[in-house]
Amino acid sequence: MSSTSPAPSASPPQGSFAPLRQPVFAVLWAATVIGNIGSFMRDVASAWMVTELSASPTAVALIQTAATLPVFLLAIPAGVLSDILDRRRFLIVVQLVLAAVSGTLLVLAHTGQLTVGALIALTFVGGIGAALMGPTWQSIVPELVPRAELKSAVALNSLGINISRAIGPAAGGLLLATFGAAMTYGVDVLSYVFVIGALLWWRRPAAADDAGLSEHFLGAFKAGLRYTRASRELHVVLLRAAVFFLFASAVWALLPLVARQMLGGTAGFYGVLLGAVGAGAILGAVLLPRLRTRLQADGLVLLASLIAAGVMAALVAAPPRWLAVALLLLLGVGWIIALTTLNGVAQSILPNWVRGRGLAVYLTVFNGAMAAGSLGWGLVAQQIGVPMALLAGAAGLALVALVFHRVRLPAGEADLQPSNHWPEPLLAHPVAHDRGPVMVQVEYRVRSEDRRAFVQAMQRLSLERRRDGAYAWGLTEHTAEPECLMEWFLVESWAEHLRQHKRVSQADADIQAEALAFHIGPERPVVHHFLALDAASAGAQHPPQQE
């Protein structure tokens, strides 16, 4: 038996849980919850086992680093791969790799041959699988539900992750304390069977033909980087995420040592602490809509930062275990507020054509900050002790939250739907898609008194050109006609220029209209397209232009 994705529907959503009425989404969602529970169980076992194999804070922190560093290194390539490969088959291969990692851990733990080096190496391989899977798994959601239910589906995915976070660590800790590491890893292997089975059951429809404009890996990779360099709004989100996660990572890197050394807990208690974080995240997700009516994104990030800093400072006092559980519940509330707010702002400023790659850059910064922070706080703890390292992390997080609160997050209210207002270029003869580079020239006529305002508008337009595909841009004036100004920009290939036409959003069209308002010519600005000429193309014979 197989199933295909539902066709997009214009019907309004029937509630927050409406996507679960779609059989494909419901099955994959349930399988993902089971798979994430298994992954959290594996992570708990690995984090605890390293404390038994080594008392070094650096070794403990390296487990967190090994899990997050691959996402920092591979998130962007993974985002590109999710756009150019069959996503279903790609996910199946990744799940098989992750199952092999847990199977190897099972064998090593059962035979008593598990070492710190093996744990770190296998955790790193598991991190590679997670890095490859993340952008792809997010990308398939629009294929599983009608368009009207997409936001509800994304919210359900977030809820599923936090359900897994609440159940997985606690169950992993109990299994580890009762049956040992080998059994815990074995249950994780079993969880991948459900995920792979669900993916085999899903029959993904073939991708639609895009008239030969599909992107290849290198070109898509460079287009994503060009967009990232030119998007100032994305720069703000990345900066705010980096400073938050760099300091907040202290509590995650040192939590196993807090549970074992400061609170005198067992593996089961460590799992309960992590489960409390997951339960707090669910509570935070429930409270978030109400908080959004009172606080903007900047206020929410500040609130989350102060909550996390307060929890870290309170843990320094080695409170009773019941109070530690309550504190971790509160940490979960703050964590989900920050995570959801920053991720939501990132999504709101990214157009569909680059959403996967833009989010991959965000994940790179997120996991890079977590990896660097985890290693750094482990080294700090080695020098000054776990309590003082936690206190330093809390003070640093509170300080940067107050300082960077002045760096305002973008509102994310621009209309990013394609405008399709840019006419297709006229051709005297067919042009090969790989031909390039392409120079585009646009001639404007602007009054002298309007020149300063026009140049300012064109500077804003230059960012739009670069975001959509130009790798160079300039504005020149005619030496003999002061009113004649020419915009020029370079695009790598003819196919990339055609994609550029399709990428212009409604908000971009408004920027173009602002610049166009200064043009005083009787006709619209004249546009010229020039292709690079080499010996091969110079000798080619082209048919005459058809009128």
C-alpha positions in Angstrom: 0.0 0.0 0.0 1.3 3.5 -0.8 0.1 7.0 -0.5 0.7 10.3 -2.3 0.6 13.8 -1.1 -2.6 15.8 -1.2 -3.2 18.4 -3.8 -3.1 22.0 -2.7 -6.5 23.2 -1.6 -7.9 26.6 -1.2 -10.3 25.6 1.6 -9.7 27.3 4.9 -8.0 25.3 7.7 -10.4 23.6 10.2 -8.2 24.0 13.3 -4.7 23.6 14.7 -4.8 19.8 14.3 -6.4 19.8 10.8 -3.2 18.6 9.1 -3.4 15.3 11.1 -6.5 14.5 9.0 -4.2 14.1 6.0 -3.0 10.5 6.2 0.5 11.1 4.7 1.2 13.9 7.1 -0.2 12.1 10.1 1.9 8.9 9.4 5.1 10.9 8.8 4.5 13.1 11.8 3.9 10.2 14.1 7.0 8.4 12.7 9.1 11.6 13.3 7.9 11.8 16.9 9.0 8.2 17.4 12.3 8.8 15.7 13.1 11.9 17.7 12.2 10.1 20.9 14.8 7.5 20.0 17.4 10.2 19.1 16.9 11.9 22.5 17.3 8.6 24.2 20.6 7.9 22.4 21.8 11.4 23.2 21.1 10.9 26.9 22.9 7.6 26.9 25.9 9.1 25.2 26.1 12.2 27.4 25.9 10.0 30.5 28.3 7.3 29.4 31.0 9.9 28.7 30.8 11.0 32.4 31.4 7.4 33.4 34.3 7.0 31.0 35.9 10.4 31.9 35.6 13.0 34.6 37.0 15.8 32.3 34.5 18.7 31.7 36.1 19.1 28.3 35.3 15.5 27.3 31.7 16.0 28.4 31.4 19.3 26.4 33.0 17.6 23.3 29.9 15.3 23.0 27.7 18.4 22.6 30.2 19.9 20.2 30.4 16.7 18.1 26.6 16.7 17.8 26.3 20.3 16.7 29.5 20.9 14.7 28.4 18.9 11.6 25.2 21.0 11.3 27.4 24.1 11.4 29.6 22.7 8.7 27.0 21.0 6.5 23.7 22.9 6.9 24.1 25.0 3.7 25.2 22.0 1.5 22.3 20.1 3.0 19.9 22.9 2.1 21.1 22.8 -1.5 20.8 19.0 -1.7 17.3 19.1 -0.4 16.4 21.1 -3.5 18.2 19.1 -6.2 17.7 15.5 -5.0 14.6 13.3 -4.5 13.8 14.2 -0.9 12.1 10.9 0.0 15.0 8.7 -1.1 17.5 11.1 0.4 15.7 10.9 3.8 15.7 7.1 3.6 19.4 7.0 3.1 20.1 9.4 6.0 17.9 7.3 8.3 19.8 4.2 7.4 23.1 5.9 8.3 21.7 7.1 11.6 20.4 3.5 12.3 23.9 2.2 11.6 25.4 4.7 14.1 23.1 3.6 16.9 23.7 -0.1 16.0 27.4 0.4 16.3 27.0 2.1 19.7 24.8 -0.8 20.7 27.5 -3.4 19.8 30.3 -1.4 21.5 28.3 -0.9 24.7 27.2 -4.6 24.8 30.8 -5.8 24.4 32.3 -3.3 26.8 34.4 -1.7 24.2 32.8 1.8 24.2 35.4 4.6 24.7 35.3 8.4 24.8 36.9 8.5 21.4 34.3 6.2 19.9 31.5 8.1 21.5 32.7 11.4 20.1 33.3 10.0 16.6 30.0 8.2 16.4 28.2 11.3 17.8 29.9 13.3 15.0 28.6 10.9 12.3 25.2 11.1 13.9 25.5 14.9 13.7 26.2 14.6 10.0 23.0 12.7 9.5 21.1 15.2 11.5 22.6 18.0 9.4 21.6 16.4 6.1 18.1 15.5 7.4 17.1 18.9 8.9 16.5 21.1 5.9 15.1 18.2 3.8 12.6 17.3 6.5 11.4 20.9 6.7 11.2 21.2 3.0 8.7 18.3 2.5 6.0 19.8 4.7 4.4 21.8 1.9 4.1 18.6 -0.1 2.1 16.8 2.6 -0.8 19.2 3.4 -3.0 21.7 1.5 -1.6 25.2 1.3 -4.2 26.6 3.8 -3.0 24.1 6.4 0.7 24.8 6.1 1.2 27.0 9.1 -0.7 24.5 11.3 1.5 21.8 10.0 4.7 23.7 10.8 3.3 24.3 14.3 2.5 20.6 14.8 6.1 19.8 13.8 7.4 22.1 16.5 4.9 20.5 19.0 6.1 17.0 17.9 9.7 17.9 18.6 8.9 19.1 22.1 6.8 16.0 22.8 9.8 14.0 21.9 12.0 16.2 24.0 9.7 15.7 27.0 9.5 11.9 26.6 12.8 10.9 25.1 15.3 12.1 27.7 13.2 10.8 30.6 12.6 7.4 29.0 16.3 7.2 27.9 17.4 8.0 31.5 15.1 5.3 32.9 16.2 2.7 30.4 19.8 3.6 30.9 19.5 3.2 34.7 17.5 0.0 34.5 18.9 -1.9 31.6 22.1 -0.2 30.6 23.4 1.7 27.5 23.1 -1.2 25.1 19.3 -1.5 25.6 18.9 2.3 25.2 20.8 2.3 21.9 18.8 -0.7 20.8 15.5 1.1 21.3 16.8 3.9 19.2 17.7 1.5 16.4 14.1 0.2 16.5 12.7 3.8 16.2 14.4 4.2 12.8 12.5 1.2 11.5 9.2 3.1 12.0 10.6 6.2 10.2 12.0 4.3 7.3 8.8 2.3 7.0 6.7 5.5 6.8 9.0 7.0 4.1 8.8 3.8 2.1 5.0 3.9 2.4 4.9 7.5 1.1 4.9 7.8 -2.6 6.2 11.3 -3.5 4.8 12.8 -6.7 7.4 13.6 -9.4 8.7 17.1 -9.5 7.1 19.5 -12.0 9.1 20.5 -15.1 10.6 24.0 -14.8 11.5 24.5 -18.4 15.1 23.6 -17.8 15.8 26.2 -15.1 16.4 23.7 -12.3 19.5 24.7 -10.3 22.6 22.5 -10.0 24.5 22.2 -6.7 27.3 24.7 -7.3 25.0 27.4 -8.8 22.4 26.9 -6.1 25.0 27.1 -3.4 26.5 30.3 -4.8 23.0 31.8 -5.2 22.2 31.1 -1.6 25.5 32.7 -0.4 24.9 35.8 -2.6 21.4 36.2 -1.1 22.8 35.9 2.4 25.5 38.5 1.8 23.1 41.0 0.4 20.2 40.6 2.9 20.8 43.1 5.8 17.6 41.9 7.5 19.0 38.3 7.6 22.3 39.7 9.0 20.4 41.1 12.0 18.7 37.8 12.7 22.0 35.9 12.4 23.7 38.3 14.8 20.9 38.1 17.4 20.9 34.3 17.2 24.6 34.0 17.5 25.0 36.1 20.6 22.0 34.3 22.3 23.1 30.8 21.6 26.8 31.4 22.3 26.0 32.2 25.9 22.9 30.0 26.4 24.9 27.0 25.3 26.6 27.0 28.7 23.7 25.3 30.4 23.5 22.5 27.8 27.2 21.9 27.8 27.5 21.6 31.6 24.1 20.1 32.5 25.4 16.5 32.8 28.0 17.7 35.3 25.4 19.8 37.1 23.2 16.7 37.5 25.9 14.4 38.5 28.4 16.5 40.5 26.4 19.4 41.9 23.0 17.8 42.4 24.2 14.2 43.0 21.8 12.7 40.6 21.7 9.5 38.6 21.2 8.9 34.9 17.5 8.7 35.5 17.5 12.1 37.2 19.5 13.6 34.3 16.8 12.3 32.0 14.1 13.8 34.2 15.9 17.2 33.9 15.9 17.1 30.1 12.3 15.9 30.1 11.4 19.0 32.2 13.0 21.2 29.5 10.8 19.5 26.9 7.7 19.9 29.1 8.6 23.5 29.6 8.9 24.0 25.9 5.4 22.6 25.4 4.1 25.0 28.0 6.1 27.9 26.3 4.5 27.0 23.0 1.1 27.2 24.5 1.8 30.6 26.2 3.6 32.1 23.1 0.5 33.3 21.2 -0.6 35.3 24.3 2.8 36.7 24.8 3.0 37.8 21.2 -0.1 40.1 21.7 1.9 42.0 24.4 5.5 41.8 23.2 7.2 42.2 19.8 10.0 39.9 18.7 12.7 41.9 20.4 10.8 41.8 23.7 10.3 38.1 23.4 14.0 37.4 22.8 14.9 39.7 25.8 12.4 37.9 28.0 13.8 34.5 27.0 17.4 35.6 27.6 16.6 36.8 31.1 14.7 33.6 31.9 17.6 31.4 30.7 20.1 33.6 32.6 18.1 33.4 35.8 17.8 29.6 35.6 21.6 29.3 35.1 22.3 31.6 38.0 19.9 29.7 40.3 21.5 26.3 39.4 24.8 27.7 40.7 23.4 27.4 44.3 22.9 23.6 43.8 19.2 23.7 44.7 17.2 20.7 45.9 16.3 18.3 43.1 12.6 19.2 43.0 13.6 22.9 42.6 16.1 22.0 39.9 13.4 20.2 37.9 11.2 23.3 38.3 14.0 25.5 37.1 14.6 23.3 34.0 10.9 23.5 33.3 11.2 27.3 33.3 14.4 27.0 31.1 12.3 25.1 28.5 9.8 28.0 28.4 12.5 30.5 27.7 14.3 28.3 25.2 11.2 27.7 23.1 10.3 31.4 23.1 13.8 32.3 21.8 14.0 29.5 19.4 10.5 30.0 17.9 10.8 33.8 17.7 14.2 33.8 16.0 13.3 31.0 13.6 10.0 32.7 12.8 11.6 36.0 12.0 14.1 34.3 9.8 11.3 32.5 7.9 9.2 35.7 7.5 12.0 37.6 5.7 13.0 34.8 3.3 11.2 34.4 -0.1 10.2 30.9 -1.1 12.9 30.4 -3.7 15.7 30.7 -1.1 13.9 29.7 2.0 15.7 26.4 2.4 19.2 27.9 1.9 18.5 30.9 4.1 17.2 28.7 6.9 20.3 26.5 6.4 22.5 29.6 7.0 20.5 30.3 10.1 21.0 26.7 11.3 24.7 27.1 10.5 25.0 30.1 12.8 22.8 28.5 15.5 24.7 25.2 15.6 28.1 27.0 15.2 27.3 29.2 18.2 26.2 26.1 20.2 29.2 24.1 19.2 31.7 26.9 19.9 29.9 27.8 23.1 29.8 24.2 24.3 33.5 23.7 23.8 34.3 27.1 25.3 32.2 26.7 28.4 33.7 23.2 28.9 37.2 24.7 28.8 36.1 27.5 31.2 34.6 25.0 33.6 37.9 23.1 33.5 39.7 26.2 34.7 37.3 27.8 37.2 34.8 25.0 38.0 31.3 24.2 36.9 29.4 26.7 39.3 31.6 29.7 38.3 31.3 28.8 34.6 27.5 28.7 34.9 27.5 32.0 36.7 29.7 33.6 34.0 27.4 32.3 31.3 24.4 33.7 33.1 25.9 37.2 33.6 27.1 37.2 29.9 23.7 36.2 28.6 21.9 38.9 30.5 24.5 41.5 29.5 24.4 40.8 25.7 20.6 40.5 25.8 20.4 44.1 27.1 23.0 45.4 24.8 21.7 43.8 21.6 18.1 44.6 22.4 18.9 47.9 20.6 19.7 46.0 17.4 16.0 45.6 16.3 14.8 42.5 14.6 13.0 43.0 11.3 9.2 43.1 11.3 9.0 40.5 8.5 5.8 42.1 7.1 7.0 42.5 3.5 5.1 40.8 0.7 7.5 38.2 -0.6 5.3 36.6 -3.2 6.7 36.7 -6.8 5.5 39.8 -8.6 6.1 38.4 -12.1 6.1 42.0 -13.4 9.5 42.0 -15.0 9.1 41.3 -18.8 11.0 38.4 -20.3 14.0 39.7 -22.3 13.7 39.9 -26.1 15.9 37.5 -28.1 17.2 37.8 -31.6 18.2 34.1 -31.5 18.0 31.3 -28.9 20.5 31.5 -26.1 22.0 28.5 -24.3 21.2 28.5 -20.6 24.8 28.0 -19.6 26.0 31.0 -21.7 27.4 33.8 -19.6 28.2 36.0 -17.9 25.3 38.3 -18.7 25.5 42.1 -18.4 22.2 43.9 -18.0 22.1 47.7 -18.6 19.1 49.9 -17.7 19.1 53.5 -19.0 17.4 56.2 -16.8 16.9 59.9 -17.4 16.8 61.8 -14.1 16.6 65.6 -13.4 19.7 67.0 -11.8 17.8 68.1 -8.7 16.5 64.5 -8.2 19.9 62.8 -8.6 20.7 62.5 -4.9 17.3 60.9 -4.1 17.6 58.7 -7.1 21.0 57.4 -6.1 19.7 56.6 -2.7 16.8 54.6 -4.2 19.2 52.8 -6.5 21.4 51.8 -3.5 18.4 50.0 -2.1 17.7 48.5 -5.5 21.3 47.3 -5.7 20.7 45.0 -2.7 17.6 43.6 -4.3 19.6 42.9 -7.5 22.3 41.1 -5.5 19.8 39.1 -3.5 18.1 37.8 -6.6 21.3 36.8 -8.5 23.6 39.6 -9.5 27.2 39.2 -8.4 28.3 42.8 -9.4 26.3 46.0 -9.6 27.1 49.7 -10.5 25.6 53.0 -11.5 27.3 55.2 -14.1 26.6 58.6 -15.7 26.9 59.8 -19.3 29.8 62.2 -19.8 27.9 64.2 -22.5 24.3 64.0 -21.1 24.2 64.6 -17.3 20.6 63.5 -17.1 21.4 60.1 -18.6 22.3 57.5 -15.9 22.9 53.8 -16.4 22.5 51.0 -14.0 24.4 47.8 -14.8 24.7 44.4 -13.1 26.3 41.1 -13.9 24.7 37.7 -13.6 26.6 34.4 -14.0 24.6 32.8 -16.8 21.5 33.3 -19.0 19.6 30.7 -17.0 20.4 32.5 -13.7 19.1 35.7 -15.3 15.9 34.0 -16.2 15.6 32.8 -12.6 16.3 36.3 -11.5 13.1 37.4 -13.3 11.1 34.8 -11.4 12.6 35.7 -8.0 11.5 39.4 -7.9 9.0 39.7 -5.1 6.2 42.2 -4.6 8.3 44.0 -2.1 11.2 44.1 -4.6 8.8 45.5 -7.2 8.0 48.3 -4.9 11.7 49.2 -4.6 12.0 49.1 -8.4 8.9 51.4 -8.7 10.5 53.8 -6.2 13.6 54.2 -8.4 11.5 54.3 -11.6 9.5 57.2 -10.3 12.5 59.5 -10.9 12.7 58.5 -14.7 11.5 61.4 -16.9 11.8 59.9 -20.3 8.8 59.6 -22.6 9.2 55.8 -22.5 10.2 53.3 -19.9 13.9 52.9 -19.3 15.7 51.1 -22.1 17.1 47.7 -21.1 20.0 46.0 -22.8 21.3 42.5 -22.4 24.8 41.6 -23.3 26.4 38.2 -23.4 30.1 37.5 -23.0 31.6 36.7 -26.4 34.3 34.2 -26.9 35.9 32.6 -30.0 33.3 29.8 -30.2 30.3 32.0 -29.9 31.7 34.7 -32.2 31.9 32.3 -35.0 28.4 30.9 -34.6 25.8 31.7 -37.2 22.4 32.8 -35.8 19.1 32.9 -37.7 17.7 36.3 -38.4 15.4 37.8 -35.8 11.7 37.1 -36.4 9.5 40.1 -36.3 
